[in-house]
Amino acid sequence: MSILTVKNLSHGFGDRAIFHDVSFRLLKGEHIGLIGANGEGKSTFMNIITGKLMPDEGKVEWSKKVRVGYLDQHTVLSRGMTMRDVLKSAFQYMYDLEAEMTAIYDKMGDVTPEALEKLLEEVGIIQDTLTNNDFYVIDAKVEEIARGLGLDDVGLDKDVEDLSGGQRTKVLLAKLLLEKPDILLLDEPTNYLDEQHIEWLKRYLQEYENAFILISHDISFLNSVINLIYHMENQELNRYVGDYDHFLEVHEMRKQQLEAAFKRQQQEISQLKDFVARNKARVSTRNMAMSRQKKLDKMDVIELAKDKPKPSFNFKEARTTSKLIFETQDLVIGYEEPLSKPLNLKMERGQKVALVGANGIGKTTLLKSILALNPPVSGLVERGDYQEIGYFEQEAKDSSNTCIEEVWQEFPSLTQAEVRAALAKCGLTTKHIESKIIVLSGGEKAKVRLCKLINRETNILVLDEPTNHLDVDAKEELKRALKAYKGSILLISHEPEFYQDIVTETWNCESWTTKLV
């Protein structure tokens, strides 16, 4: 049974087309991976099917009474609400049903026997709905999901306004899973999750009986939970049965077949054109030439899609630093309250260190304290000499500049051609380069920020979740560039397959945090 049908969908922003005549059908129980390079329109597609965005052309039809759950990172959580309040709000429709049932009971004393029979029937239906949807064990359900995502360690009575980016994502995800919708729409759900909770979500989705559409650039995660791939490329949406690895094989084979057919057809076109040119003037061969011209005119010409620009990240390196990168003396990090025990950490030139551990324990706060962006609660940080630091923040504010203006602002001595070339090397097309940053996808925004980073001379890189939103090609290229980098690296990442080949050592922040994990 079809839950969602999309017919002849076309959409674009300005003169930049995103989809052209795309059709799609989602069946009950399908576990779909929606993949494609940054900027191909995956999040736009999600916004269209959820009604947040109206398409230029085409139809989106949901079957009746389908409950849709969408993990949207931009959802506003109101101050004054605890995590428990947010999680229990997943059952709001059931609380409403309970109130409706109570109102029906109140009516029963004043109605005729016939009307009473109808009311009892209504109450029976509501009662069954509440029982079947676990209404009477809501608190146990809330505790179970909260435990799975590590929220019980943070404390379910904590105000949502005081949460870190990762904790906030976990709350939204937990609420969504409690709602048990007929279809889950998940846009990069692992971006702010740590390894332990990615594993939990993986197991949850493997056993999930309803349908879901998942956008993710985490290939091992994708492979473990999906059974269908929809690939977005060149304004098209193509379906592949199986996991991501199988998609790659089939996609490559189709590409090779198309290229072979294109070469054969181009050879045939060349021969036909040559024959027509040589024979159209002669009376004896004019008819044969016209016949071949007709064949040419009717031919359905194969067009090869233009290869997308692949990113190339090469970090510019500054003069060597002193031996000491930083040393902390009884450093206690935090805000109103401490997030760590007194820390005595030391990093020296040439070290490449990954900071790992659960969300919300203070990894980003530690980076900011080392960089003197955040005052410590107590203690000292001593930094070495001749440091040229490149800092990639986990969350950066949107800019109203175009990509060109954003880079130019930082490197005013470059010509426009040099700015364009620098952005193109990061895998951005001309249309992206001329667009405002605010309309770009998360991955494209990250590439603009990386462009600024690689064009500045550095000898220390401080990177906070640099792979969030990046597509597979960009992630692989960033990994290569960081392995080749001669300077020192301090890196936060939740993807072991990304950082393990880069770093010389891993620091587990759970060993010094004051937070429960």
C-alpha positions as CSV (number, residue, x, y, z in Angstrom):
1,M,0.0,0.0,0.0
2,S,1.4,3.4,-1.0
3,I,1.8,5.8,1.9
4,L,3.2,8.7,-0.1
5,T,3.0,9.4,-3.9
6,V,5.0,12.2,-5.5
7,K,4.1,12.9,-9.2
8,N,6.1,15.0,-11.7
9,L,7.8,17.2,-9.1
10,S,9.8,20.2,-10.4
11,H,11.4,22.8,-8.2
12,G,14.3,25.3,-8.2
13,F,15.7,28.4,-6.5
14,G,16.0,31.3,-8.9
15,D,17.7,30.0,-12.0
16,R,19.1,27.0,-10.2
17,A,16.9,23.9,-10.9
18,I,16.9,21.3,-8.1
19,F,14.4,18.7,-9.5
20,H,12.9,18.2,-12.9
21,D,9.8,15.9,-13.3
22,V,10.6,13.7,-10.3
23,S,8.2,10.9,-9.3
24,F,8.4,8.8,-6.1
25,R,6.3,6.2,-4.2
26,L,6.8,5.1,-0.6
27,L,5.3,1.8,0.4
28,K,4.4,0.5,3.9
29,G,7.5,-0.8,5.8
30,E,10.1,0.5,3.3
31,H,13.4,1.6,4.8
32,I,14.8,4.2,2.4
33,G,18.2,5.9,2.2
34,L,18.0,9.2,0.4
35,I,21.5,10.0,-0.9
36,G,23.3,12.4,-3.1
37,A,26.0,15.0,-3.1
38,N,25.7,18.2,-1.1
39,G,23.3,20.6,-2.7
40,E,21.4,18.0,-4.8
41,G,18.2,18.8,-2.9
42,K,17.7,16.1,-0.3
43,S,16.6,18.4,2.5
44,T,14.5,20.5,0.0
45,F,12.7,17.2,-1.0
46,M,11.9,16.5,2.7
47,N,10.6,20.1,3.1
48,I,8.4,19.6,0.1
49,I,6.9,16.3,1.1
50,T,6.2,17.7,4.6
51,G,4.4,20.7,3.2
52,K,7.0,23.3,4.5
53,L,7.8,24.2,0.9
54,M,5.5,24.4,-2.1
55,P,6.9,22.8,-5.3
56,D,7.0,24.8,-8.5
57,E,5.1,21.9,-10.2
58,G,3.8,18.5,-9.4
59,K,1.7,16.8,-6.7
60,V,2.5,15.3,-3.3
61,E,-0.2,12.9,-2.0
62,W,-0.3,11.2,1.4
63,S,-2.7,8.4,2.1
64,K,-5.4,9.3,4.6
65,K,-4.7,9.4,8.4
66,V,-1.0,8.9,8.0
67,R,1.0,10.2,10.9
68,V,4.3,11.7,9.8
69,G,7.3,12.3,12.1
70,Y,10.1,14.7,10.9
71,L,13.4,15.2,12.7
72,D,13.9,18.9,12.0
73,Q,17.0,20.3,13.7
74,H,15.5,23.8,13.6
75,T,12.5,23.0,15.8
76,V,12.2,25.6,18.6
77,L,12.1,24.2,22.2
78,S,10.4,26.6,24.6
79,R,12.2,27.8,27.7
80,G,10.5,26.5,30.9
81,M,9.8,23.1,29.4
82,T,11.8,20.2,30.9
83,M,13.0,17.3,28.8
84,R,10.3,15.1,30.4
85,D,7.6,17.7,29.3
86,V,8.9,17.6,25.7
87,L,9.0,13.8,25.6
88,K,5.5,13.5,27.1
89,S,4.2,15.9,24.5
90,A,4.7,13.1,22.0
91,F,1.6,11.6,23.4
92,Q,-0.5,14.8,23.3
93,Y,-3.0,13.4,20.8
94,M,-3.7,10.6,23.4
95,Y,-4.1,13.1,26.2
96,D,-6.6,14.8,23.9
97,L,-8.4,11.5,23.4
98,E,-8.5,10.9,27.1
99,A,-10.1,14.4,27.6
100,E,-12.6,13.6,24.9
101,M,-13.5,10.3,26.6
102,T,-14.0,12.0,30.0
103,A,-16.3,14.6,28.3
104,I,-18.3,11.7,26.8
105,Y,-18.7,10.0,30.2
106,D,-20.0,13.4,31.5
107,K,-22.7,13.4,28.8
108,M,-23.9,9.9,29.5
109,G,-26.3,10.7,32.4
110,D,-28.5,13.0,30.2
111,V,-29.1,11.0,27.0
112,T,-31.6,8.6,25.6
113,P,-30.8,4.8,25.6
114,E,-30.1,4.9,21.8
115,A,-27.7,7.9,22.2
116,L,-26.1,6.1,25.2
117,E,-25.3,3.1,23.0
118,K,-23.6,5.3,20.4
119,L,-21.6,7.1,23.2
120,L,-20.5,3.7,24.6
121,E,-19.3,2.6,21.2
122,E,-17.3,5.9,20.8
123,V,-15.7,5.3,24.3
124,G,-14.9,1.7,23.4
125,I,-13.0,2.9,20.2
126,I,-11.1,5.6,22.2
127,Q,-10.3,3.1,25.0
128,D,-8.9,0.6,22.4
129,T,-6.8,3.3,20.8
130,L,-5.3,4.3,24.1
131,T,-4.5,0.7,25.2
132,N,-3.0,-0.2,21.8
133,N,-0.8,2.8,21.8
134,D,0.6,2.2,25.3
135,F,-1.1,5.2,26.9
136,Y,-1.2,3.6,30.3
137,V,2.6,2.9,30.4
138,I,3.7,6.4,29.0
139,D,6.1,7.0,31.9
140,A,7.8,3.7,31.3
141,K,8.1,4.3,27.6
142,V,9.6,7.8,28.2
143,E,12.2,6.3,30.6
144,E,13.1,3.5,28.1
145,I,13.8,5.8,25.1
146,A,15.5,8.4,27.3
147,R,17.8,5.7,28.6
148,G,18.6,4.4,25.1
149,L,19.7,7.9,24.0
150,G,21.5,8.8,27.2
151,L,19.0,11.5,28.3
152,D,18.3,10.0,31.7
153,D,22.0,10.7,32.6
154,V,21.5,14.4,31.8
155,G,18.4,14.5,33.9
156,L,14.9,14.6,32.5
157,D,13.9,17.6,34.7
158,K,16.6,19.8,33.0
159,D,15.3,22.9,31.1
160,V,15.6,22.3,27.4
161,E,17.1,25.8,27.0
162,D,20.2,24.6,28.8
163,L,21.0,21.7,26.5
164,S,23.9,21.4,24.1
165,G,23.3,21.0,20.3
166,G,23.8,17.2,20.6
167,Q,21.5,16.9,23.7
168,R,18.8,19.0,21.9
169,T,18.9,16.7,18.9
170,K,18.6,13.7,21.1
171,V,15.5,15.2,22.8
172,L,13.9,15.8,19.4
173,L,14.8,12.3,18.2
174,A,13.5,10.7,21.4
175,K,10.2,12.6,21.1
176,L,9.9,11.5,17.5
177,L,10.5,7.8,18.3
178,L,7.9,8.0,21.1
179,E,5.3,9.3,18.7
180,K,5.8,6.0,16.6
181,P,4.5,7.7,13.4
182,D,3.6,5.7,10.3
183,I,6.6,7.2,8.6
184,L,9.8,8.6,10.1
185,L,11.7,11.3,8.1
186,L,15.2,11.6,9.4
187,D,17.6,14.3,8.1
188,E,21.2,13.5,9.2
189,P,20.1,12.1,12.6
190,T,23.7,11.0,13.6
191,N,25.2,14.4,13.2
192,Y,25.1,15.3,16.9
193,L,25.0,11.8,18.3
194,D,28.0,10.1,19.9
195,E,29.1,6.6,19.0
196,Q,27.3,4.7,21.7
197,H,23.9,6.3,20.9
198,I,24.5,5.9,17.1
199,E,24.7,2.2,17.9
200,W,21.4,2.4,19.9
201,L,19.6,4.2,17.0
202,K,21.0,1.7,14.5
203,R,19.5,-1.2,16.5
204,Y,16.2,0.7,16.9
205,L,15.8,1.4,13.1
206,Q,16.8,-2.2,12.3
207,E,13.7,-3.4,14.3
208,Y,11.5,-0.5,13.2
209,E,8.3,-2.0,11.7
210,N,7.0,1.2,10.0
211,A,8.5,3.1,7.0
212,F,11.3,5.6,7.2
213,I,13.3,7.9,4.8
214,L,16.8,8.6,6.1
215,I,19.2,11.2,4.8
216,S,22.8,10.3,5.9
217,H,26.4,10.5,4.7
218,D,27.4,8.0,7.3
219,I,27.8,4.9,5.0
220,S,28.2,2.2,7.7
221,F,25.1,3.5,9.5
222,L,23.1,3.6,6.2
223,N,24.2,0.1,5.2
224,S,23.0,-1.3,8.5
225,V,19.4,0.0,8.5
226,I,18.1,0.5,4.9
227,N,16.9,-1.8,2.2
228,L,16.3,0.7,-0.6
229,I,18.3,3.6,-2.0
230,Y,16.9,6.7,-3.8
231,H,19.8,8.6,-5.4
232,M,19.5,12.3,-6.2
233,E,21.7,13.5,-9.0
234,N,21.3,16.0,-11.9
235,Q,17.7,16.8,-11.0
236,E,16.7,13.2,-11.1
237,L,15.7,10.6,-8.4
238,N,16.5,7.0,-9.2
239,R,15.6,3.9,-7.2
240,Y,18.0,1.1,-6.3
241,V,17.1,-2.1,-4.3
242,G,19.6,-3.0,-1.6
243,D,22.2,-1.1,0.5
244,Y,24.6,1.7,-0.4
245,D,27.4,-0.7,-1.4
246,H,25.1,-2.5,-3.8
247,F,23.9,0.9,-5.2
248,L,27.6,1.9,-5.9
249,E,28.1,-1.3,-7.9
250,V,24.9,-0.9,-10.0
251,H,25.3,2.9,-10.4
252,E,28.9,2.4,-11.7
253,M,27.8,-0.3,-14.1
254,R,24.9,1.8,-15.5
255,K,27.3,4.7,-15.9
256,Q,29.7,2.6,-17.9
257,Q,26.9,1.2,-20.0
258,L,25.7,4.7,-20.8
259,E,29.1,5.9,-21.7
260,A,29.6,2.9,-24.1
261,A,26.2,3.6,-25.7
262,F,27.1,7.3,-25.9
263,K,30.4,6.5,-27.7
264,R,28.6,4.1,-30.2
265,Q,25.9,6.7,-30.9
266,Q,28.4,9.5,-31.4
267,Q,30.3,7.4,-33.9
268,E,27.1,6.6,-35.8
269,I,26.1,10.3,-35.8
270,S,29.5,11.2,-37.2
271,Q,29.2,8.6,-40.0
272,L,25.7,9.7,-40.9
273,K,26.6,13.4,-40.9
274,D,29.7,12.6,-43.1
275,F,27.5,10.6,-45.5
276,V,24.9,13.4,-45.8
277,A,27.6,16.1,-46.3
278,R,29.2,14.1,-49.1
279,N,26.0,12.9,-50.9
280,K,23.3,15.5,-50.6
281,A,24.5,17.5,-53.6
282,R,24.6,14.5,-56.0
283,V,21.3,13.6,-57.8
284,S,22.1,9.9,-57.7
285,T,22.6,9.8,-54.0
286,R,20.4,12.7,-52.8
287,N,17.5,10.3,-51.6
288,M,19.9,8.2,-49.6
289,A,21.4,11.4,-48.0
290,M,17.8,12.6,-47.1
291,S,17.0,9.3,-45.6
292,R,20.0,9.4,-43.4
293,Q,19.2,13.1,-42.5
294,K,15.7,11.9,-41.4
295,K,17.3,9.2,-39.2
296,L,19.6,11.9,-37.7
297,D,16.6,14.2,-37.0
298,K,14.6,11.4,-35.3
299,M,17.5,10.1,-33.2
300,D,17.1,10.3,-29.4
301,V,20.5,11.7,-28.6
302,I,22.1,10.3,-25.4
303,E,23.5,13.0,-23.1
304,L,26.1,12.3,-20.5
305,A,25.6,14.1,-17.2
306,K,28.3,16.6,-16.4
307,D,30.7,15.3,-13.7
308,K,30.2,17.1,-10.4
309,P,33.3,19.0,-9.3
310,K,35.2,16.9,-6.7
311,P,36.5,18.9,-3.7
312,S,40.2,19.3,-3.2
313,F,41.4,20.4,0.2
314,N,45.0,21.4,0.6
315,F,45.8,23.2,3.8
316,K,48.4,26.1,3.6
317,E,51.0,25.6,6.3
318,A,52.6,28.4,8.4
319,R,56.0,28.4,10.0
320,T,56.6,25.7,12.7
321,T,55.3,26.4,16.2
322,S,57.3,26.0,19.4
323,K,57.4,22.5,20.8
324,L,54.6,23.3,23.3
325,I,51.1,23.6,21.8
326,F,49.3,23.9,25.1
327,E,49.5,22.8,28.7
328,T,46.8,23.2,31.3
329,Q,47.3,23.6,35.1
330,D,44.3,22.4,37.2
331,L,42.0,23.8,34.5
332,V,38.3,23.5,35.4
333,I,36.0,24.3,32.4
334,G,32.3,25.2,32.5
335,Y,29.8,28.1,32.7
336,E,27.7,28.6,35.8
337,E,28.9,25.2,37.1
338,P,32.1,23.2,36.5
339,L,32.0,20.7,33.6
340,S,35.3,19.0,34.5
341,K,37.6,17.9,37.3
342,P,40.9,19.9,37.4
343,L,42.7,19.1,34.2
344,N,46.4,18.8,33.6
345,L,46.7,18.2,29.9
346,K,49.6,18.7,27.6
347,M,49.9,18.7,23.8
348,E,53.1,19.1,21.8
349,R,54.0,19.9,18.2
350,G,53.2,17.2,15.7
351,Q,50.5,15.5,17.8
352,K,47.1,14.9,16.2
353,V,44.6,14.3,19.0
354,A,40.9,13.2,18.8
355,L,38.6,14.2,21.7
356,V,35.9,11.7,22.1
357,G,33.0,11.0,24.5
358,A,29.3,11.5,24.9
359,N,27.5,14.8,24.0
360,G,27.2,17.5,26.6
361,I,30.3,16.6,28.7
362,G,32.3,19.6,27.6
363,K,34.4,18.7,24.6
364,T,33.5,22.0,22.7
365,T,33.9,24.0,26.0
366,L,37.4,22.5,26.4
367,L,38.4,23.6,22.9
368,K,37.0,27.1,23.5
369,S,38.8,27.3,26.9
370,I,42.1,26.3,25.3
371,L,41.6,28.9,22.5
372,A,40.7,31.6,25.2
373,L,37.2,32.0,23.7
374,N,35.7,30.8,27.0
375,P,36.9,31.9,30.4
376,P,37.7,28.9,32.6
377,V,36.0,28.4,36.0
378,S,39.5,28.1,37.5
379,G,43.1,27.1,36.5
380,L,45.4,28.2,33.7
381,V,46.1,27.4,30.0
382,E,49.6,28.1,28.8
383,R,50.1,28.2,25.0
384,G,53.3,28.0,23.0
385,D,54.7,30.5,20.6
386,Y,54.3,31.2,16.8
387,Q,50.8,29.7,16.7
388,E,48.7,30.2,13.6
389,I,45.4,28.5,14.5
390,G,42.6,27.5,12.1
391,Y,39.4,26.9,14.0
392,F,36.3,25.1,12.5
393,E,33.3,25.6,14.8
394,Q,30.6,23.0,15.1
395,E,27.8,25.5,14.6
396,A,28.4,28.7,12.8
397,K,25.8,31.5,12.3
398,D,24.3,31.9,8.9
399,S,25.6,34.9,6.9
400,S,23.6,37.1,4.4
401,N,26.7,37.3,2.2
402,T,27.1,35.4,-1.1
403,C,29.9,32.8,-1.0
404,I,32.2,35.2,-3.0
405,E,31.6,38.0,-0.5
406,E,32.2,35.7,2.5
407,V,35.6,34.6,1.3
408,W,36.5,38.1,-0.1
409,Q,35.8,39.6,3.3
410,E,38.5,37.4,4.8
411,F,41.0,37.6,1.9
412,P,40.5,41.1,0.4
413,S,43.8,40.9,-1.5
414,L,42.5,38.1,-3.8
415,T,40.9,38.9,-7.2
416,Q,37.4,37.7,-7.9
417,A,38.8,35.0,-10.2
418,E,41.0,33.8,-7.4
419,V,38.1,33.7,-4.9
420,R,35.9,31.8,-7.5
421,A,38.8,29.3,-8.1
422,A,39.3,28.7,-4.4
423,L,35.5,28.0,-3.9
424,A,35.4,25.7,-7.0
425,K,38.3,23.7,-5.6
426,C,36.1,23.0,-2.5
427,G,33.5,21.4,-4.8
428,L,31.1,24.3,-5.3
429,T,29.6,25.0,-8.7
430,T,29.2,28.5,-10.3
431,K,25.6,28.7,-9.2
432,H,26.5,27.8,-5.6
433,I,29.4,30.3,-5.6
434,E,27.0,33.2,-6.6
435,S,24.3,32.2,-4.2
436,K,23.8,33.7,-0.7
437,I,25.1,31.4,2.1
438,I,21.7,31.3,3.8
439,V,20.1,29.4,0.9
440,L,22.9,26.7,0.7
441,S,22.6,23.2,2.1
442,G,24.5,22.3,5.3
443,G,27.2,20.6,3.4
444,E,27.7,23.5,1.0
445,K,28.0,25.9,4.0
446,A,30.6,23.6,5.5
447,K,32.6,23.7,2.2
448,V,32.6,27.6,2.3
449,R,33.9,27.5,5.8
450,L,36.6,24.9,4.8
451,C,37.5,27.1,1.9
452,K,38.4,30.0,4.3
453,L,40.3,27.6,6.5
454,I,42.5,26.0,3.8
455,N,43.4,29.3,2.3
456,R,44.8,30.7,5.6
457,E,48.3,29.7,6.7
458,T,48.0,27.6,9.8
459,N,50.2,25.3,11.9
460,I,47.4,24.1,14.3
461,L,44.0,23.0,13.3
462,V,41.2,22.9,15.9
463,L,38.2,21.1,14.3
464,D,34.8,20.6,16.0
465,E,32.8,17.9,14.2
466,P,34.1,19.0,10.7
467,T,32.3,16.0,8.9
468,N,28.8,17.0,9.9
469,H,26.7,17.5,6.7
470,L,29.7,16.7,4.4
471,D,29.0,14.2,1.5
472,V,31.1,11.1,1.0
473,D,33.5,12.6,-1.5
474,A,34.2,15.7,0.6
475,K,34.6,13.6,3.8
476,E,37.2,11.3,2.0
477,E,39.1,14.3,0.7
478,L,39.1,16.0,4.1
479,K,40.5,12.8,5.6
480,R,43.3,12.7,3.0
481,A,44.2,16.4,3.6
482,L,44.3,16.0,7.4
483,K,46.5,12.9,7.1
484,A,48.9,14.9,4.8
485,Y,48.9,18.0,7.1
486,K,52.3,18.6,8.8
487,G,50.9,20.7,11.6
488,S,49.2,19.7,14.9
489,I,45.5,18.8,15.0
490,L,42.9,18.8,17.9
491,L,39.7,17.2,16.6
492,I,36.3,16.4,17.9
493,S,34.5,13.7,15.9
494,H,31.9,11.0,16.5
495,E,33.0,8.9,13.5
496,P,35.9,6.5,14.3
497,E,36.2,5.5,10.7
498,F,37.0,9.2,9.9
499,Y,39.5,10.0,12.7
500,Q,41.2,6.7,13.4
501,D,43.6,7.0,10.5
502,I,44.4,10.7,11.1
503,V,45.2,11.0,14.8
504,T,48.2,9.9,16.8
505,E,46.2,9.5,20.0
506,T,42.6,9.6,21.4
507,W,41.6,11.4,24.6
508,N,38.4,10.1,26.2
509,C,36.8,13.1,27.8
510,E,34.4,10.9,29.8
511,S,37.4,10.2,32.2
512,W,37.5,13.8,33.5
513,T,34.0,15.1,33.1
514,T,31.8,15.9,36.1
515,K,28.7,15.0,34.1
516,L,27.2,11.6,34.4
517,V,27.7,9.6,31.1
